[in-house]
């Protein structure tokens, strides 16, 4: 693994933030579109410009794990002047799926390595 795997994890976390706050960002006009374009351009260009010795599976693994970690560490985006309410069912689903998949991706392999 290299530093690029962690960088792809950060890109995945940004996508997790975007998905978690999808409905909250719709009121900000083009903010949702700007986030989507940034993530798409960075990821596509990164895959196109990687050398032949790059481990593409490590990049994909970093991106996927960063996405699910981003779902459960993201805070709710609060619009200026908006009223904060509890989490919607959509946001709860994002949080719980982030918890579950992160548990599967991190803790289960860790337990297998430690206790096998």
N, C-alpha and C positions, 0 to 999 in steps of 0.2 A: 504494500500500500504506500501511497505517496501523499504529498500535500494536496494534490489535485483531487483526491477522493474526498477530503474534507471540504474543499472549495465547492465541489458538486453537492455535498451535504448542505452547505449554506444556500445554494440555489434551490435545493429541494425544500428547505425550511421556508424560504421566501414564497414558494408555491403553496406550501401548507398554510401560511398566513393568509394568502390570497383566497384560498378555498374556504378557510374558516370564517373569514370576514367578507365573503362574497356579497351577502345581502346588505351589510353595513356600508360597503364601499359604493353601492349603486347611487347613493345620494350625492356623491362627490363628483359627479359628472364623468370626466375622463380618467379619474384616478385608477379605476379598475383596468381600463385599457392600457394605461401606462405600465402598470405592474405586469400585465400579461405580455406586452411587447418586450419589456426588459428581460424577463425570464426566458422567453422564447428565443430572442436574439442571442443571448449569452450562451444558452445551452446548445443551440444549433451551431453557432460559430465555434464553440469549444470542441464539439465532436468533429466538425469539418477540418479544423486546424490541428488536431492532435497528430503526432508523429506515428510512425508505424510501430514503435516500441511501446506505445501507451496501452495500458490495460483497460480496455473499454468496459469490461464487466465490473471492475473496481469503481469506475466512474458511475456506472448505472446503479450499483449497490449503494454508493454514497448518496446519490440523488434520491433514491427510493427511501432509504432510511432517514435522510434529512426531511423528506416530505412528511413522513408519519410522526417524527419527533416535532416537526413544525405544527402539526395539528394539535398536539396536546400542550405545547408550551406557549402557543399564541394567546395573547390577550385580546379581548373584544375591542375593536376599533370604536372609539367614541367620537361622534360628530360634535363639532363645536356648537354649543347651545342645545344639544340633544338631551333627552332624558334617558338615563341608564336604567335598563330593566334587566331581569334575569336572563339566563341563556334560553334561547329558543330550542325547540326539539332538534332542528337542523344542527345547531351549534353543539348541543349535547351529543348528537350522533358523531360529529367530527371529533370531539374530545375523546369519547369512549373508543372509537375505532383507532384513534392515535395511540391511546393507552394500550389497547390489546395488541396491535401489530408491533408496536415498539417492544412490548414484553416478549413477544414471540421472536423478534429479530435479535434482541440483545440478551435477555436473561436466560432463555432456554439454551442457546448455544454455550453461554458461559457456564451454566450448571452441568452441561454435558462434558465440557472440557475439565471442569474442576473435579467432578465426581466420577468420571469414567476411568 
